[in-house]
Amino acid sequence: MQLPATCDYLIVGAGSAGCVLANRLSANAEVHVVLVEAGPPDDSWLIRTPAAVGALIKHPRYNWNFQTVPQTHLAGRRIPMPRGKVLGGTSSINGMVYIRGHASDYTEWERAGGQGWGYPDLLPYFLRSERNEAWPSSAFHSTAGPMNVTSIRPHNPLVDRFLEAACSLDFPACEDFNAASMDGFGPRQATIRGGLRESMATAFLRPVRHRRNLTVLTDCFVRRIVIEEGRSAGVELEREGSVHRVGARIETILSAGSFGSPAILMHSGIGNEQFLRTLGIKVHRHAPEVGENLQDHLATSILMRTNSPESYGLSWRALPRAIGTVAEYLLLRRGPLASNVFEAHGFVRSDPGLTLPDLQIIFMPAFRNPSGFPIPLGHGYGINVALLAPRSRGRVMLTGPDPRAQPSIDPNFLGESSDLPPLVHGLKLARRLLYAPAFAPFKSHEVAPGPQAQDDAALEEHVRSSCGTVFHPVGTCRMGGDEMSVVDAQLRVRGIQGLRVADASVFPKQIRGNTNAPVVMVAEKAADMILGRSPPAPVDPRAAGV
């Protein structure tokens, strides 16, 4: 395809936000929209098959395969930070979990200076995108949007054991984590349609690819935003070894994610002036917070081994069932291969004095191979404990003037010592759940951290030596009302005309839950702001349960 010389709206990054924006902006037939993606098309069966998620976490073709710098407080380890490099972005390789976060998370966004970003203002945008199969008559859900959301049925039998264990410990059940309250335990919902992954490319982009005013470019690496006289004039991109320029008459929208967006801004001369000058990058705007405020959900786990073939996994005992599973999926698009594997979770408080949940307890009805092999070998189960409200803050920085060089990613995990005790509490709770009578028939044994790790010091060591992340980086192009924030409440880059950022990097603070649904919401709201449309009427907080 020949590259266009110019367009009206140029979107950098065809991840979740970029796909939404391409759909909404190109609905106006009078404007030309160009969507640029560094990765390839999303035409792999691995992407479309929900249970193949494990094979995508380190896939060399569809993943940027970022990793952190050695983490001082995690025994010097480098932590993998996968991000999608494909149409659909990370929504094409993630766990497909549909969670919006707690309503109070957005109250904090609004207090940070994001006027119009409170939960009552945002619920209509969540509803706009959603097509929920499970809740057709709920005020908290919609059946009219393009993104399919469903409950996984049937789930693995071990999920019932997990929920029974939670009930035996007097935790409440939660039927809908996206309604008035997210406290308690229950099955997850996922972005799956007819047994296939519902990425934001399949939900928002594929249905409108036929539009004559929408151009989608793949395998095109954006090197920088072109700034002329204080205004974005388009981008400089690289394709098949050649450098090209594509102009933008109205706006450039940066949707390259929490690592890509700040890196592109810095390579474009928007960042810390002193640092950029050391790299020989011409400075267009001194914006020292570009790349700062990085936050992610740190997670630790307990793993159990069992001989029971009820868990997902390959073994000789489970071979007949595995053959039937493949046949069932190929013929009917049903069964375990139509599942995202992580089918249930709970939201709890590590301290009864807390007003909001600070831990997500995620059940794994499969054994995680230490080698990282994508398919579970043998049988087992476990629990991931994710810290929902981390205090630690990190940064993304350039490593040199070459736009192709991966950025330096330092989340500074456990940089704030107060982040450690909740994770230790979560491990103790996970043990109580896994050793509850509901799991007794499986005669399992603990593999990690192991029964010898009993006191707080041993559990702290387990966290530091083995924890990872659940891949929810946010905050590196912070939205706010203060002049130091990277973007304002309209998501406009301060000091540069015709340039916005719309992705997880604008989150001023981490939310309590998975981040894909909130990114879609951000893009829905951004589309209205870009087009100058009035926002939908806020939902009455009392009706929303806020």
PyMOL commands that set and color helices and strands:
alter all, ss='L'
color gray80, all
select helices_A, chain A and resi 16-25+45-48+50-55+89-92+103-111+119-129+157-168+200-208+257-267+273-278+319-332+336-338+417-434+437-442+456-466+504-506+516-531+541-544
alter helices_A, ss='H'
color red, helices_A
select strands_A, chain A and resi 6-12+33-36+66-67+80-81+130-132+147-151+184-187+189-190+192-193+196-197+214-217+221-228+231-239+242-254+270-271+285-286+298-305+344-348+359-364+380-387+395-397+408-410+445-448+468-469+499-501
alter strands_A, ss='S'
color yellow, strands_A
deselect
rebuild
show_as cartoon
